[in-house]
Amino acid sequence: MSVVEGGSDAAWSFDTLAVRAGQERSQFNEHSEALYLTSSFVFENAAQAAARFSGTEPGNVYARFSNPTVSTMQERLAALEGAEACIATATGMAAILSTVMALMKSGEHIVSSRSIFGATQQLFGTILPRFGVDTSFVDQGTVEAFRAAMRPTTRMVFIETPSNPLTEVFDIAALARVAHEGGALLAVDNCFCSPALQRPLQMGADLVIHSATKYLDGQGRVLGGAVCGAKALTEEVFKFLRTAGPTLSPFNAWVILKGLETLSVRMKAQSANALELAQWLEAQPSVTRVFYPGLASHPQHALAMRQQAGGGAIVSFEVRGGREAAWRVVDNCRLLSITANLGDTKTTITHPASTTHGRISAEARAASGIGEGLLRIAVGLEAPADLKSDLARGLG
Ligand SMILES: *Cc1c(COP(=O)(O)O)cnc(C)c1O
């Protein structure tokens, strides 16, 4: 294979890297990136097999370790995040689990924001303690609250910003300082913004974690995940992955790779649609509160505009009348898809208290501020006017 001339030119802008970074061409000189559906690779001779297995000669061995299509996707995402390296995983949760398994050991401690993805809360709160890794969940978004939760054994500070589903914004640069003062790493789940709107490594974070299932694919087709950061860290994640096996499938990598090419235009358009919808929701009498970082009414609007290039495409809002009223809005949707997925070009609506956050205890949910009247919309590319009329029916 030959690397395309200037294939990883650091001088290229984001939009160019999104389309070109990491591409290699085979002897067929294909224009679009090739999909290599092969589980293993053939060696020239016994000596080469031995050298590939021992790692003294770089190259592909077996697709649990590496695959050219997966490598291209990793290089492209690393370029977009401004990361030295990227390791792709089977899902976003596999990325979070692999990071913890690779970089932490029994007796060490995580400080995490409370407002994180439901499965991440479950992983940190109920599974990791069985292996001697405890997590302190921080209820308030302030830097002081994070600092107070640090222990001598804290190895990782974990945040999701903006958070799911309340779009709380966390100060990445300030929390990187808190983590580093305590000898810990800052890991940021950058799912909601994607590198098109936010690049945490440039603000001092050590690791960026992705559910590629969301905006990186962008059209709701495949599951995937990734960990980006310094090579010294991603190498450890790779060692865990090649042994334990939650590797990304080459087919999924190829879909995500092609998704990255349109990431920038999608994020801009979906953010603009989300802002329009959020402003409209704010004016509806049955809506008591709208959560969207792009609104001036958002408590961390200034911080969001400082560290994000847009508000993102997730809008949450509280309707008067609790679960009954919220379900009425959902059940009256004919256009919006009733699904918990997000990051799709098709707009989705979900009731977090009974779906994504349903397995969490009512107390923990209340502590996270996820009320019975809360709805989350992941805004897609449909015309905002059509989305408004679909929602208006149930809002009454
Ligand atoms: C979906 C999601 C995850 C988990 O990703 P999967 O690909 O579903 O495993 C993690 N974090 C956030 C913010 C998510 O939205």
The ligand as a MOL file (V3000), in Angstrom:
LIG
                    3D

  0  0  0     0  0            999 V3000
M  V30 BEGIN CTAB
M  V30 COUNTS 15 15 0 0 0
M  V30 BEGIN ATOM
M  V30 1 C -23.9760 6.4050 23.6680 0
M  V30 2 C -23.0210 7.0060 24.6140 0
M  V30 3 C -22.0020 6.2350 25.1850 0
M  V30 4 C -21.8760 4.7390 24.9550 0
M  V30 5 O -21.6290 4.4440 23.6190 0
M  V30 6 P -22.0580 3.0360 22.9310 0
M  V30 7 O -21.4630 3.1510 21.5780 0
M  V30 8 O -23.5440 2.9600 22.9600 0
M  V30 9 O -21.4360 1.9620 23.7390 0
M  V30 10 C -21.1100 6.8740 26.0190 0
M  V30 11 N -21.2090 8.1910 26.2900 0
M  V30 12 C -22.1840 8.9560 25.7640 0
M  V30 13 C -22.2340 10.3970 26.0830 0
M  V30 14 C -23.1250 8.3980 24.9060 0
M  V30 15 O -24.0960 9.1610 24.4050 0
M  V30 END ATOM
M  V30 BEGIN BOND
M  V30 1 1 1 2
M  V30 2 1 2 3
M  V30 3 2 2 14
M  V30 4 1 3 4
M  V30 5 2 3 10
M  V30 6 1 4 5
M  V30 7 1 5 6
M  V30 8 2 6 7
M  V30 9 1 6 8
M  V30 10 1 6 9
M  V30 11 1 10 11
M  V30 12 2 11 12
M  V30 13 1 12 13
M  V30 14 1 12 14
M  V30 15 1 14 15
M  V30 END BOND
M  V30 END CTAB
M  END
